Each structure stands twice: as C-alpha cells, then as structure tokens.
C-alpha cells in the first residue's frame, strides 16, 4: 500500500531483473525534478535518433531538427516509451546520457535502493542495468510523489486526445 509502504503480496521481489522500458520511469522522475520550464525546447538531431533507431529501441518519433517542448518530451518518454524522447531529455538536462545516468543512480542511492543500477536512460539491454521488483515499486512510488510526474501520468489520456484532435504528429 502506498499510504503506509506495506507490501500486500510478493513473489521473488528481491531477484535481480532487467528493467527494460521501466527504466523510463526513473528518467521521467529525474526530468521532472530538473526541468524548471516545461515550455523550454530541445531539438533532436540525427546523432541522437540514428543509433536508437538502429538499435530497435521504441521511439516517440519526434521530428529531427524541430524544437520540441520539454513537456512533450516527457509525454514522449511516458506514452510510447520513446528512447528518442528520453535521450533528448538526458542531453538537455545533463549534457549527455552518461551524465544523466549519474543523476539516475544518485537518485536511486538517495532513495536507499541498493539493488538497482542504471547504465542508460532508455532501457536498452546492458548486463549492468538492473533492479528488483521491490525497488521498481519504490521507483514507481517516487513518481507518484512527484507532482509534475503524477500530472503526466494522470493526464496521459487527455494529452493523447488533444494531440490527435489538433492534428499534431509525435
């Protein structure tokens, strides 16, 4: 229960697992904690897009060389699990994915997570990229305690409807 941190049921909660796209939950937390202006923009380049596209990563398919608002990148990370959006957020916030990952691991450490290690912000496979079910639940609880992140999660349906209603393509 989120209200009192009681585990109602668990099975293999402390077994190390590969988090895949659940990584983007921590990416959204770090983004929401570090973006002061959600209307600020970032432009995705081919240098960001090309390696992700070739890796088979899930994408939000933001247009290259077009300014994208931070809030749209966060939605792009959340809705279609877009690696292009998460990498853009990482570069905008920390200058590189490598530096952003340090923020992710620092946050995990500050949360008391000892069985979690991130090597990227996209969820692409790496043997040193792992967590446990118990610690992923703690990360999800952290999303729910961040007002900006909670707003993204709860407005997802409305945002999607607005994008399609206004003829926007993401």
N, C-alpha and C positions, 0 to 999 in steps of 0.2 A: 504494500500500500504506500503510495507516495506521501500521504499525510504523516505517517509515522515510521517510514522506512522498514516496514515489516515485510518479510518475504512470505508470501502466501503459499507458494509451492515452487519447487525447483528440481531439476534433474541435470546433473553434470554442470552445475552453474559455474564451477571454477576450472573447467577444462579449457585450455588454450584453443582458440579458434581464429580463423582468418575472417576479419570483419567485412571484407568486400565493400559494397556501397554504403554499408552502415558507417563507414569512415566519414562520410559526408555529414553525419550528424555533428561530429566534433568540428568539422570545417565550418558549419553554419554557426555553431556557438562562438568560435573564435572570430568569425566575420562580424557577427552581431555585437560582440564585445569591443571590436576595434574600429568599426566604421562610425564616424560621427555625423556624416551627411549621406543619407541613403540616396540622395539625388546626384551625388558626385558620380562621375563616369569613368569607365575604363574601356580601352579598345583592344579587343582580342586580335592578335596577329597570327600569321601563318606559322610562326615559330612556336606558338602555343598550340594551335589547332593540329598541325600536321602530325606530330608524334602521337598525340592522343587518338587521332583518327586511325592511324596505322596500328595502334595497339589494340584496337577493338573496344576501347572504352565507351561507356554510354555517354551520350552527348546531348546538350540542350540545343545545339546547332545555331548558336548566335552567329550573326554575320561577321565575317572578318572585316577589319578596318572601319567598323561602325561603332560610335560611342554607345556604351550600354550602362544604364544606371546600376548602382550597387544593389539596390533592392531587387532589380530584375535578375542580377547575377545570383543573388541569394535564392530567389524563386527557381532559377535555372538549376541550381545545385540541389534543391529540395524536390521539385516536381519530377523532372525527367532524370534526376540523378546525373546531371551533366558535369562530366570531367572538365569540359571547356570552361564552365562557369566556376568550378572550384579552383582551377588553376589560375584563372583570371583574378579571383578574389585573393589568392595567395600572393600573386605577383604585386597586386595593388597594395595590399596591406603590409607585406613584409619584404618586398623587393624580389623574392624568389620563392619557389616552392620549398626549397631546403630550409630557408629561414622561417617560413610559415610552419613547417613541421616541428621546428623547435618550440614554437608557441603552442602547438597542439600537445606535445609531450610535456611541456611545462604545466599546462592546464591539467593534464591527466595526473601529474605528480601532485599538484596543489589540491586536487580532489582526493588524494590518498589512494589513487589507483596504482597498484604495484604489478599487475599482470597485463598491462596494456602498453604497447609501443607502436607508434606510427612511423612510417617511412615515406608516406606521401599523403596528399590531401584528396586523392581521387578514389582510393580503394583498390587500385590495381595491385595484383598479387606481388608480394615480396615475402620471403620466408621470415624476415624480421618484423613484419607488420602483423600484429596480433592483439587480441583482447580475450576476455571471457564473457560469457553471458551475463554474469553478475555485474561485471564492470561496464558492459554496454548498457545495462539497465540504469546504472548510475549516470552514465553519459546522457541517456535519454531524459532522466530526471533533471539534469542540469539544463537541457533545452527547455524543459517545461518551467524552469525557474527564471528564465531569461525572457523579459517582456517582449523584446524585438523578435526573438526566435519563436516564441509562442504565437505572436501575431502572424508570422509567416505560416506556421503550421495550421492555425485555425482559419486563416483567410485563403488558403490554397484553392479551394473550390471557387470562391468569388473571383480570385485573381485570374484563374483559367477562363472563366466565363467572360470577364472583361477583355482579356487578350483576344479571344475569338470574336467577341461582339464588335470590337474596334478594328478588326481586320489585321491585327498585328501578327507577325510570324516570329516565333522564337525557336 
